Amino acid sequence: MLSESAWNRGAVRRQLIADANAHFGYSSALVIDESAFAKKGDMSAGVARQWNGRLGKTDNSQVGVFAAVVRDRVAALVEGELYVPEDWFADAARCQTAGIPEGVEFCTKGEMALNMIHRLRREGLRFSHVVTEETPKGLAARHFKDLIEERSGGRIHVQVFPNGRLYGDHDEIQALKLGAVDLVAPSLSKFGRIGLPEFELFDLPFVFDNLNAVRRITLGPLGQRLLDGLPRQGLVGLGYFDNGFKQMSANRPLLEPRDFVNLRMRVQASRVIAAQMRALGARPVTLAFSETRRALAAGVVDGTENPISNFYTQKMHEVQSDLSLTEHGYLGYAVVTNERLWRHLKSTDRELIHQALREALAFANQSADTQNQQALQALRQAGTTRIHSLNQEQRTRLRRAVQAVQQQLADRIGNGWIKALQQVLSQG
């Protein structure tokens, strides 16, 4: 608990001021000094007056522009034990009148940080994902829940919401950033559209020969460097896991580049995957995963790409007559959480969550191959879909058809990232 006497001793106050200045990147000429924080009760007003003065404004009703940074930092300093007098902070509506573009964002984020901690204490961690519980992702989420609840002695509860029950793959990251959920496991393709195009390395066609090659990236320094970029978007990356390699499906075999011509192929929101489909002569159509089966059944799209476990558990075999085992690309995930929530957790809880996730993700990786093999066997037994294996010549022709995608997207992904990928893979 942050007591009034601790506040008045000044150490916490000085640290808060330093962190607020660092957060906003002030030069020495724009430092919020300690006089703005002289008394706990009028801190927001003092900050607002200094900020307004520097902007040449005289309307001191703009109280609370810095409220979120203050609230976040105080909570972090006391390791999640919150002592936050409400009269420090303006509400979001008041921030909207501030006339400073960041005002609404920072005020809202401050309210959000407090609300996340309160909800965590009431309801536990909310883990949302978009696939069924029988897939590698679903199994990993369930295993994580079991581990964390057991090891915390029931103190930390985890609610898992599978199959897009709360949010789909188009909005789950935004829900996480807004504090509506605490953990999500989006496919790596999703990070490109939020300003992290380097993650689209994983979408490049025919770049990985097997899962061992993938894991040299995800379990090595390059994978960690990728995760280290997530805080730029207010996220913390906690680890990777696999779903395996993708196969092509349609209502005809897809064995040669000419087989794709003019097909409408559902894709994730990835420029790399869209470019891959265009290189094959198809027309990419971006759709949420939860909408894919319905779109296939209605003829809105003609085909798609998926690991076999997703294809089977989403019952796409009921609406697609042909599955071609192309193994042209990799589908993996990263478990991510909200950076503000992560900072507010006690260090012991962060380590507990991290360790449970490491074990859950290792479990998911072990089960991915098994799940895909079991799904393939179930598809053969169902008999609703013809399954086609490619010979080496057919795979070579598909590889050549999409070879230009890497050159086309090099500037977007970053040549340095592509070279780093190639260097790691060449060492295998």
ZISULCOR-V481753 format. One record per backbone hydrogen bond with DSSP energy under -0.5 kcal/mol. NH is the residue of the N-H (numbers start at 0). CO is the residue of the C=O. Records with the same first field share a line. If there is no record, write none. Layout:
NH: CO ; CO
This chain:
2: 0
6: 2
7: 3
8: 4
9: 5 ; 6
11: 5
13: 9
14: 10
15: 11
16: 12
17: 13
18: 14
19: 15
20: 16
21: 17
22: 18
23: 19
24: 20 ; 21
25: 20
29: 26
30: 27
32: 30
35: 32
36: 33
37: 34
41: 38
42: 39
45: 41
46: 42
47: 43
48: 44
49: 45
50: 46
51: 47
52: 48
53: 49
54: 50
55: 52
56: 51
59: 57
61: 58
62: 60
63: 43
64: 61
66: 63
69: 65
70: 66
71: 67
72: 68
73: 69
74: 70
75: 71
76: 72
77: 73
78: 75
79: 74
80: 77
81: 79
87: 84
88: 85
94: 90
95: 91
96: 92 ; 93
97: 94
102: 99
103: 99
104: 100
105: 101
106: 102
107: 103
108: 104
109: 105
110: 106
111: 107
112: 108
113: 109
114: 110
115: 111
116: 112
117: 113
118: 114
119: 115
120: 116
121: 117
122: 118
123: 118 ; 119
124: 156
126: 124 ; 158
127: 125 ; 182
128: 160
134: 131
137: 131
138: 134
139: 135
140: 136
141: 137
142: 138
143: 139
144: 140
145: 141
146: 142
147: 143
148: 144
149: 145
150: 146
151: 147
152: 149
153: 148
154: 151
156: 154
158: 124
159: 157
160: 126
161: 159
162: 130
163: 128
164: 161
170: 167
171: 167
174: 170
175: 171
176: 172
177: 173
178: 175
179: 174
180: 174
181: 125
182: 125
183: 335
184: 127
187: 331
189: 186
190: 187
191: 188
192: 188
193: 190
194: 191
195: 190
198: 195
199: 196
200: 197
201: 198
202: 199
203: 199 ; 200
205: 327
206: 203
213: 209
214: 210
215: 211
216: 212 ; 213
217: 213
218: 214
219: 216
222: 216
223: 219
224: 220
225: 221
226: 222
227: 223
228: 224 ; 225
229: 226
231: 228
232: 229
233: 230
234: 229
235: 336
237: 334
238: 334
240: 332
242: 330
243: 330
245: 328
246: 305
247: 323
248: 303
249: 321
258: 255
259: 256
260: 257
261: 280
262: 259
264: 262 ; 282
265: 263 ; 302
266: 284
269: 267
273: 269
274: 270
275: 271
276: 272
277: 273
278: 274
279: 275
280: 277
281: 276
282: 262
283: 281
284: 264
286: 266 ; 284
290: 287
291: 287 ; 288
292: 288
294: 290
295: 291
296: 292
297: 293
298: 294 ; 295
299: 294
300: 294
301: 263
302: 263
303: 248
305: 246
310: 306
311: 307
312: 308
313: 309
314: 311
315: 310
316: 310
317: 314
318: 315
319: 315
321: 249
322: 385
323: 247
324: 322 ; 387
325: 323
326: 245
327: 245
328: 245
329: 201
330: 243
332: 240
333: 185
334: 238
335: 183 ; 333
336: 235
337: 181
338: 233
341: 337
342: 338
343: 339
344: 340 ; 341
349: 345
350: 346
351: 347
352: 348
353: 349
354: 350
355: 351
356: 352
357: 353
358: 354
359: 355
360: 356
361: 357
362: 358
363: 359
364: 360
365: 361
366: 362
367: 363
368: 364
369: 365
370: 366
371: 367
372: 368
373: 369
374: 370
375: 371
376: 372
377: 373
378: 374
379: 375
380: 376
381: 377
382: 378
385: 320
387: 322 ; 385
389: 324
394: 390
395: 391
396: 392
397: 393
398: 394
399: 395
400: 396
401: 397
402: 399
404: 401
405: 402
406: 402
407: 403
408: 404
409: 405 ; 406
412: 408
413: 409
417: 413
418: 414
419: 415
420: 416
421: 417
422: 418
423: 419
424: 420
425: 421
426: 422 ; 423
427: 424
